[in-house]
Amino acid sequence: MHSTLALAYGQAASPMAAPGAASSRIVRFAAEDWPPFITRSLPADGMSGAMVSAVFERLGYAVKYEYFPWKRAMQFGLASPRYAGLLAVWRTPEREKLCHFSVPVGNTQGVLAYLKEDGAPGATLADLGKLRIGTVAGYANGEQFDGMVARGELKTEEGLNDATNLKKLLIKRYRVIVIERHVLQHLLMGRNFSKAERERIGIIESVFKERPVHVCFQRDAQGALWQKRFNEAARDVDTARLERDYWKRLDQSLATAPSSP
């Protein structure tokens, strides 16, 4: 995966109701469909969705996720009174001004994906200086990468989403793309990519560090209170085990899924 922000409950509740106030006990978040982290296509709305729902269950709330393209998810999550915020979001210095960040609700590992037939593009970011690199519009890719892009040391082209970028890689529009490891695996095992296409993809895992994703609560006193209560409740949830078990079940289901022709 990305102001004023008000909590939104069901129709009977005031959007400005304090956490724990009597209400229909529903809290809504805006999100981009970003499988397998947050998505309507997987059980419990993906791994991060499952984790956030488990924490809110301890607080006595049900969670509803509503999906938009990334830029709209950011816009609605930060500004619409319908939502409590958005997820799943990487933490950056710029976003600290927009969000009260939760404890991690998942961990991501960025990789460089390339075509095996063209050979690995290099082992470091410096090796990519003259190559066209596919990224997703609005995504942060770590301070080192983003800094090199800002200084003109890397040439990037922004695509609409990861699936589009992967298609462009396969037709050699890009020499390499930046993509999250679990996202890549999930895309390649889906129906939109064949077994032959999967076998063409190679990855470099050594360039990016593991990065957590978070819930972005509103940047005001009420959002700070939600952040505090969420983080306290998260201590009573074995989030590490939940994440490990979710990936294990997903890996097993992908491994047994029928291959595309």
Secondary structure in CASP SS format (residue, H / E / C, confidence):
PFRMAT SS
TARGET T0000
AUTHOR 0000-0000-0000
METHOD secondary structure of the structure
MODEL  1
M C 1.00
H C 1.00
S C 1.00
T C 1.00
L C 1.00
A C 1.00
L C 1.00
A C 1.00
Y C 1.00
G C 1.00
Q C 1.00
A C 1.00
A C 1.00
S C 1.00
P C 1.00
M C 1.00
A C 1.00
A C 1.00
P C 1.00
G C 1.00
A C 1.00
A C 1.00
S C 1.00
S C 1.00
R C 1.00
I E 1.00
V E 1.00
R E 1.00
F E 1.00
A E 1.00
A E 1.00
E C 1.00
D C 1.00
W E 1.00
P C 1.00
P C 1.00
F C 1.00
I E 1.00
T C 1.00
R C 1.00
S C 1.00
L C 1.00
P H 1.00
A H 1.00
D H 1.00
G H 1.00
M H 1.00
S H 1.00
G H 1.00
A H 1.00
M H 1.00
V H 1.00
S H 1.00
A H 1.00
V H 1.00
F H 1.00
E H 1.00
R H 1.00
L C 1.00
G C 1.00
Y C 1.00
A E 1.00
V E 1.00
K E 1.00
Y E 1.00
E E 1.00
Y E 1.00
F C 1.00
P C 1.00
W H 1.00
K H 1.00
R H 1.00
A H 1.00
M H 1.00
Q H 1.00
F H 1.00
G H 1.00
L H 1.00
A H 1.00
S C 1.00
P C 1.00
R C 1.00
Y C 1.00
A C 1.00
G E 1.00
L E 1.00
L E 1.00
A E 1.00
V E 1.00
W E 1.00
R C 1.00
T C 1.00
P C 1.00
E C 1.00
R H 1.00
E H 1.00
K H 1.00
L C 1.00
C E 1.00
H E 1.00
F E 1.00
S C 1.00
V C 1.00
P C 1.00
V C 1.00
G C 1.00
N E 1.00
T E 1.00
Q E 1.00
G E 1.00
V E 1.00
L E 1.00
A E 1.00
Y E 1.00
L E 1.00
K H 1.00
E H 1.00
D H 1.00
G C 1.00
A C 1.00
P C 1.00
G C 1.00
A C 1.00
T C 1.00
L H 1.00
A H 1.00
D H 1.00
L H 1.00
G C 1.00
K C 1.00
L C 1.00
R E 1.00
I E 1.00
G E 1.00
T E 1.00
V E 1.00
A C 1.00
G C 1.00
Y C 1.00
A C 1.00
N C 1.00
G C 1.00
E H 1.00
Q H 1.00
F H 1.00
D H 1.00
G H 1.00
M H 1.00
V H 1.00
A H 1.00
R C 1.00
G C 1.00
E C 1.00
L C 1.00
K E 1.00
T E 1.00
E E 1.00
E E 1.00
G E 1.00
L C 1.00
N C 1.00
D H 1.00
A H 1.00
T H 1.00
N H 1.00
L H 1.00
K H 1.00
K H 1.00
L H 1.00
L H 1.00
I C 1.00
K C 1.00
R C 1.00
Y C 1.00
R C 1.00
V E 1.00
I E 1.00
V E 1.00
I E 1.00
E E 1.00
R H 1.00
H H 1.00
V H 1.00
L H 1.00
Q H 1.00
H H 1.00
L H 1.00
L H 1.00
M C 1.00
G C 1.00
R C 1.00
N C 1.00
F C 1.00
S C 1.00
K H 1.00
A H 1.00
E H 1.00
R H 1.00
E H 1.00
R H 1.00
I E 1.00
G E 1.00
I E 1.00
I E 1.00
E C 1.00
S C 1.00
V C 1.00
F C 1.00
K C 1.00
E E 1.00
R E 1.00
P E 1.00
V E 1.00
H E 1.00
V E 1.00
C E 1.00
F E 1.00
Q E 1.00
R C 1.00
D C 1.00
A H 1.00
Q H 1.00
G H 1.00
A H 1.00
L H 1.00
W H 1.00
Q H 1.00
K H 1.00
R H 1.00
F H 1.00
N H 1.00
E H 1.00
A H 1.00
A H 1.00
R C 1.00
D C 1.00
V C 1.00
D C 1.00
T H 1.00
A H 1.00
R H 1.00
L H 1.00
E H 1.00
R H 1.00
D H 1.00
Y H 1.00
W H 1.00
K H 1.00
R H 1.00
L H 1.00
D H 1.00
Q H 1.00
S H 1.00
L H 1.00
A H 1.00
T H 1.00
A C 1.00
P C 1.00
S C 1.00
S C 1.00
P C 1.00
END
